[in-house]
């Protein structure tokens, strides 16, 4: 499915920001170096998917169903979920 141009731009910008944040974090950079020293390359893949929630889910269609683990991970990257 082709992404609308605006969404494509936003996802691309988010990817660039995540790569920058990961590169600035000493622990993440060290892990990446260790992985690469073993001969592996790293690729960050982001996927944007339109959410279709069941009518009885209790969630509005615009509210992503994030788990507590998802929220902690996003918070560590300074991504707001509200």
MMTF fields as JSON, N, C-alpha, C and O atoms, coordinates in Angstrom:
{
  "mmtfVersion": "1.0.0",
  "mmtfProducer": "UNKNOWN",
  "numBonds": 327,
  "numAtoms": 328,
  "numGroups": 82,
  "numChains": 1,
  "numModels": 1,
  "chainsPerModel": [1],
  "groupsPerChain": [82],
  "chainIdList": ["A"],
  "bondAtomList": [4, 2, 8, 6, 12, 10, 16, 14, 20, 18, 24, 22, 28, 26, 32, 30, 36, 34, 40, 38, 44, 42, 48, 46, 52, 50, 56, 54, 60, 58, 64, 62, 68, 66, 72, 70, 76, 74, 80, 78, 84, 82, 88, 86, 92, 90, 96, 94, 100, 98, 104, 102, 108, 106, 112, 110, 116, 114, 120, 118, 124, 122, 128, 126, 132, 130, 136, 134, 140, 138, 144, 142, 148, 146, 152, 150, 156, 154, 160, 158, 164, 162, 168, 166, 172, 170, 176, 174, 180, 178, 184, 182, 188, 186, 192, 190, 196, 194, 200, 198, 204, 202, 208, 206, 212, 210, 216, 214, 220, 218, 224, 222, 228, 226, 232, 230, 236, 234, 240, 238, 244, 242, 248, 246, 252, 250, 256, 254, 260, 258, 264, 262, 268, 266, 272, 270, 276, 274, 280, 278, 284, 282, 288, 286, 292, 290, 296, 294, 300, 298, 304, 302, 308, 306, 312, 310, 316, 314, 320, 318, 324, 322],
  "bondOrderList": [1, 1, 1, 1, 1, 1, 1, 1, 1, 1, 1, 1, 1, 1, 1, 1, 1, 1, 1, 1, 1, 1, 1, 1, 1, 1, 1, 1, 1, 1, 1, 1, 1, 1, 1, 1, 1, 1, 1, 1, 1, 1, 1, 1, 1, 1, 1, 1, 1, 1, 1, 1, 1, 1, 1, 1, 1, 1, 1, 1, 1, 1, 1, 1, 1, 1, 1, 1, 1, 1, 1, 1, 1, 1, 1, 1, 1, 1, 1, 1, 1],
  "groupList": [{"groupName": "UNK", "atomNameList": ["N", "CA", "C", "O"], "elementList": ["N", "C", "C", "O"], "formalChargeList": [0, 0, 0, 0], "bondAtomList": [1, 0, 2, 1, 3, 2], "bondOrderList": [1, 1, 2], "singleLetterCode": "X", "chemCompType": "L-PEPTIDE LINKING"}],
  "groupTypeList": [0, 0, 0, 0, 0, 0, 0, 0, 0, 0, 0, 0, 0, 0, 0, 0, 0, 0, 0, 0, 0, 0, 0, 0, 0, 0, 0, 0, 0, 0, 0, 0, 0, 0, 0, 0, 0, 0, 0, 0, 0, 0, 0, 0, 0, 0, 0, 0, 0, 0, 0, 0, 0, 0, 0, 0, 0, 0, 0, 0, 0, 0, 0, 0, 0, 0, 0, 0, 0, 0, 0, 0, 0, 0, 0, 0, 0, 0, 0, 0, 0, 0],
  "groupIdList": [1, 2, 3, 4, 5, 6, 7, 8, 9, 10, 11, 12, 13, 14, 15, 16, 17, 18, 19, 20, 21, 22, 23, 24, 25, 26, 27, 28, 29, 30, 31, 32, 33, 34, 35, 36, 37, 38, 39, 40, 41, 42, 43, 44, 45, 46, 47, 48, 49, 50, 51, 52, 53, 54, 55, 56, 57, 58, 59, 60, 61, 62, 63, 64, 65, 66, 67, 68, 69, 70, 71, 72, 73, 74, 75, 76, 77, 78, 79, 80, 81, 82],
  "secStructList": [7, 7, 7, 7, 2, 2, 2, 2, 2, 2, 2, 2, 2, 2, 2, 2, 2, 2, 2, 2, 2, 2, 2, 2, 1, 2, 2, 2, 2, 2, 2, 2, 2, 2, 2, 2, 2, 6, 6, 7, 7, 7, 7, 7, 7, 7, 7, 7, 7, 7, 7, 7, 7, 7, 4, 4, 4, 1, 1, 7, 6, 6, 1, 7, 7, 7, 7, 2, 2, 2, 2, 2, 2, 2, 2, 2, 6, 6, 7, 7, 7, 7],
  "xCoordList": [0.833, 0.0, 0.88, 1.814, 0.597, 1.35, 0.944, -0.244, 1.93, 1.646, 1.361, 1.988, 0.415, 0.229, 1.54, 2.286, 1.812, 3.081, 3.368, 4.496, 2.357, 2.545, 2.966, 3.882, 2.308, 2.647, 4.038, 4.809, 4.356, 5.688, 6.754, 7.763, 6.533, 7.473, 7.608, 8.722, 6.483, 6.511, 7.244, 8.043, 6.983, 7.651, 9.149, 9.967, 9.501, 10.913, 11.601, 12.719, 10.926, 11.484, 11.639, 12.637, 10.655, 10.748, 11.925, 12.67, 12.1, 13.234, 14.557, 15.449, 14.695, 15.93, 16.171, 17.3, 15.106, 15.224, 15.623, 16.463, 15.023, 15.365, 16.816, 17.508, 17.277, 18.674, 19.6, 20.612, 19.255, 20.079, 20.111, 21.179, 18.949, 18.881, 19.666, 20.407, 19.511, 20.239, 21.745, 22.514, 22.163, 23.591, 24.185, 25.376, 23.37, 23.854, 23.893, 24.555, 23.193, 23.162, 24.374, 24.549, 25.211, 26.452, 26.202, 26.904, 25.221, 24.943, 24.48, 24.951, 23.568, 23.087, 24.218, 24.326, 25.054, 26.174, 27.14, 27.627, 27.419, 28.313, 27.736, 28.46, 26.432, 25.796, 25.866, 26.143, 25.616, 25.682, 27.096, 27.269, 28.094, 29.487, 29.807, 30.479, 29.326, 29.565, 28.92, 29.529, 27.694, 26.99, 27.726, 27.912, 28.145, 28.844, 30.216, 30.686, 30.862, 32.18, 32.08, 33.077, 30.884, 30.672, 30.227, 29.842, 30.288, 30.014, 28.562, 28.191, 27.746, 26.34, 26.074, 26.69, 25.159, 24.713, 23.404, 22.7, 23.09, 21.852, 20.968, 21.447, 19.675, 18.693, 17.533, 17.025, 17.119, 15.95, 14.78, 14.829, 13.729, 12.553, 11.359, 11.061, 10.679, 9.445, 8.302, 8.437, 7.194, 6.022, 4.844, 4.583, 4.145, 2.932, 1.752, 1.673, 0.836, -0.324, -1.585, -1.628, -2.581, -3.861, -4.539, -4.689, -4.949, -5.562, -7.05, -7.781, -7.483, -8.904, -9.227, -8.95, -9.813, -10.11, -11.534, -12.416, -11.776, -13.137, -14.02, -13.553, -15.285, -16.215, -16.329, -16.568, -16.165, -16.32, -14.999, -14.931, -13.955, -12.647, -12.586, -11.698, -13.54, -13.508, -12.529, -12.406, -11.835, -10.875, -11.408, -12.055, -11.129, -11.455, -10.492, -9.378, -10.901, -10.067, -8.748, -7.787, -8.674, -7.45, -6.504, -5.39, -6.913, -6.075, -5.349, -5.987, -4.008, -3.281, -3.303, -3.218, -3.414, -3.441, -2.028, -1.528, -1.38, -0.012, 0.005, -0.774, 0.891, 1.092, 1.973, 2.523, 2.1, 2.968, 4.42, 5.163, 4.832, 6.196, 6.398, 7.444, 5.389, 5.462, 5.646, 6.482, 4.854, 4.905, 6.259, 6.789, 6.835, 8.159, 9.219, 10.078, 9.156, 10.131, 10.01, 11.012, 8.792, 8.605, 9.042, 9.63, 8.759, 9.184, 10.708, 11.249, 11.408, 12.873, 13.431, 14.55, 12.625, 13.019, 12.367, 12.402, 11.768, 11.079, 9.942, 9.709, 9.226, 8.054, 6.822, 6.634, 5.996, 4.777, 3.683, 3.549, 2.905, 1.799, 0.446, -0.587, 0.444, -0.842, -1.216, -2.269],
  "yCoordList": [-1.177, 0.0, 1.244, 1.346, 2.157, 3.409, 4.375, 4.586, 4.955, 5.929, 7.293, 7.677, 8.031, 9.416, 10.19, 9.909, 11.144, 11.884, 12.483, 12.404, 13.078, 13.695, 12.643, 12.881, 11.486, 10.425, 9.873, 9.6, 9.71, 9.245, 10.195, 9.747, 11.488, 12.483, 12.361, 12.392, 12.223, 12.128, 10.871, 10.931, 9.737, 8.492, 8.599, 8.137, 9.194, 9.384, 10.287, 10.011, 11.353, 12.274, 11.58, 11.782, 10.765, 10.009, 9.044, 8.927, 8.359, 7.448, 8.165, 7.676, 9.32, 10.105, 10.503, 10.442, 10.912, 11.328, 10.154, 10.3, 8.99, 7.814, 7.402, 7.07, 7.419, 7.072, 8.053, 7.648, 9.334, 10.347, 10.109, 10.153, 9.858, 9.623, 8.372, 8.373, 7.303, 6.069, 6.278, 5.741, 7.051, 7.302, 8.147, 8.041, 8.978, 9.845, 9.131, 9.6, 8.007, 7.256, 6.326, 5.474, 6.498, 5.723, 4.223, 3.481, 3.766, 2.337, 1.786, 0.737, 2.486, 2.044, 2.025, 1.092, 3.045, 3.114, 1.955, 1.342, 1.654, 0.537, -0.796, -1.638, -0.982, -2.212, -2.336, -3.414, -1.235, -1.244, -1.585, -2.345, -1.03, -1.309, -2.783, -3.403, -3.352, -4.768, -5.651, -6.61, -5.317, -6.1, -6.005, -7.01, -4.788, -4.596, -5.262, -5.729, -5.307, -5.953, -7.458, -8.102, -8.021, -9.44, -9.683, -10.793, -8.618, -8.765, -8.556, -8.886, -8.023, -7.803, -6.323, -5.46, -6.046, -4.679, -4.455, -5.407, -3.219, -2.87, -2.031, -1.164, -2.302, -1.545, -1.219, -2.097, 0.025, 0.44, 0.537, 1.29, -0.225, -0.229, 0.28, -0.214, 1.27, 1.787, 1.464, 1.55, 1.097, 0.795, 1.592, 1.597, 2.256, 2.969, 2.151, 1.821, 1.828, 1.026, 1.718, 2.222, 1.735, 2.312, 1.367, 0.179, 1.896, 1.061, 0.887, 1.863, -0.344, -0.678, -1.488, -2.686, -0.839, -1.511, -2.039, -1.429, -3.162, -3.672, -2.665, -1.95, -2.613, -1.646, -1.829, -0.855, -3.044, -3.299, -3.243, -3.717, -2.674, -2.64, -1.635, -1.707, -0.686, 0.333, 1.451, 2.386, 1.369, 2.401, 3.177, 2.62, 4.464, 5.244, 4.844, 4.402, 4.991, 4.563, 5.333, 4.834, 6.519, 7.316, 7.005, 7.529, 6.168, 5.848, 4.529, 3.477, 4.558, 3.317, 2.408, 2.908, 1.097, 0.163, -0.194, -1.275, 0.715, 0.489, -0.3, -0.022, -1.28, -2.008, -1.153, -0.138, -1.566, -0.841, -0.904, 0.064, -2.033, -2.145, -1.166, -0.524, -1.054, -0.098, 1.316, 2.076, 1.654, 3.008, 3.294, 4.394, 2.31, 2.504, 2.714, 3.585, 1.909, 2.054, 3.428, 4.109, 3.83, 5.139, 6.264, 7.246, 6.133, 7.157, 7.263, 8.361, 6.121, 6.15, 6.912, 7.422, 6.987, 7.756, 9.128, 9.843, 9.486, 10.786, 10.937, 12.029, 9.839, 9.861, 9.87, 8.971, 10.868, 10.98, 10.09, 9.945, 9.497, 8.647, 9.259, 8.623, 10.482, 11.122, 12.15, 12.778],
  "zCoordList": [0.0, 0.0, 0.0, 0.796, -0.859, -0.988, 0.125, 0.366, 0.798, 1.851, 1.244, 0.257, 1.831, 1.391, 1.599, 2.538, 0.737, 0.767, 2.149, 2.635, 2.779, 4.102, 5.13, 5.917, 5.13, 6.075, 5.778, 6.698, 4.513, 4.129, 4.688, 5.233, 4.553, 5.077, 6.596, 7.121, 7.306, 8.769, 9.231, 10.165, 8.589, 8.961, 8.676, 9.471, 7.57, 7.232, 8.256, 8.69, 8.629, 9.626, 10.977, 11.668, 11.355, 12.603, 12.549, 13.522, 11.438, 11.286, 11.445, 12.139, 10.81, 10.937, 12.39, 12.877, 13.079, 14.487, 15.372, 16.26, 15.131, 15.933, 15.728, 16.691, 14.497, 14.22, 14.94, 15.511, 14.914, 15.585, 17.095, 17.707, 17.696, 19.142, 19.509, 20.492, 18.727, 19.005, 18.886, 19.684, 17.902, 17.699, 18.822, 19.114, 19.447, 20.526, 21.876, 22.802, 21.997, 23.243, 23.293, 22.422, 24.322, 24.416, 24.417, 23.729, 25.174, 25.262, 23.909, 23.47, 23.262, 21.949, 20.929, 20.133, 20.954, 20.012, 20.254, 19.304, 21.531, 21.848, 21.374, 20.844, 21.567, 21.106, 19.582, 19.055, 18.882, 17.425, 16.956, 16.003, 17.615, 17.259, 17.481, 16.657, 18.599, 18.875, 17.8, 17.324, 17.429, 16.402, 15.069, 14.383, 14.705, 13.44, 13.448, 12.41, 14.616, 14.695, 14.462, 14.136, 14.628, 14.36, 12.916, 12.551, 12.1, 10.682, 10.271, 9.144, 11.148, 10.834, 10.596, 11.221, 9.696, 9.475, 10.215, 10.552, 10.459, 11.153, 10.246, 9.515, 10.304, 9.533, 10.459, 11.156, 10.467, 11.231, 10.268, 9.295, 10.539, 9.67, 10.459, 11.547, 9.901, 10.491, 9.554, 8.333, 10.129, 9.32, 9.852, 11.055, 8.97, 9.344, 8.835, 7.652, 9.748, 9.372, 9.872, 10.994, 9.049, 9.428, 10.406, 10.124, 11.558, 12.586, 12.328, 12.16, 12.299, 12.222, 13.462, 13.518, 14.457, 15.712, 15.715, 15.111, 16.383, 16.506, 17.24, 18.126, 16.87, 17.469, 18.976, 19.689, 19.481, 20.912, 21.679, 22.813, 21.085, 21.738, 22.878, 23.728, 22.898, 23.946, 23.657, 24.448, 22.541, 22.163, 20.977, 20.09, 20.975, 19.787, 18.68, 18.958, 17.453, 16.334, 16.268, 15.682, 16.844, 16.787, 17.938, 17.967, 18.884, 20.035, 19.803, 19.798, 19.607, 19.351, 20.581, 21.703, 20.406, 21.538, 22.001, 21.69, 22.747, 23.196, 24.499, 25.411, 24.583, 25.832, 26.746, 26.317, 27.99, 28.924, 28.462, 28.626, 27.886, 27.343, 26.186, 26.086, 25.31, 24.202, 24.74, 24.252, 25.751, 26.315, 26.945, 26.791, 27.66, 28.267, 27.194, 27.326, 26.124, 25.042, 24.397, 24.182, 24.092, 23.453, 24.377, 23.923, 25.681, 26.637, 26.664, 26.796, 26.539, 26.55, 25.347, 25.393, 24.246, 23.068, 23.057, 22.055, 24.197, 24.339, 23.341, 22.824, 23.066, 22.196, 23.084, 23.904, 22.925, 23.737, 23.166, 21.951, 24.063, 23.636, 23.94, 23.732, 24.427, 24.727, 23.695, 23.804]
}
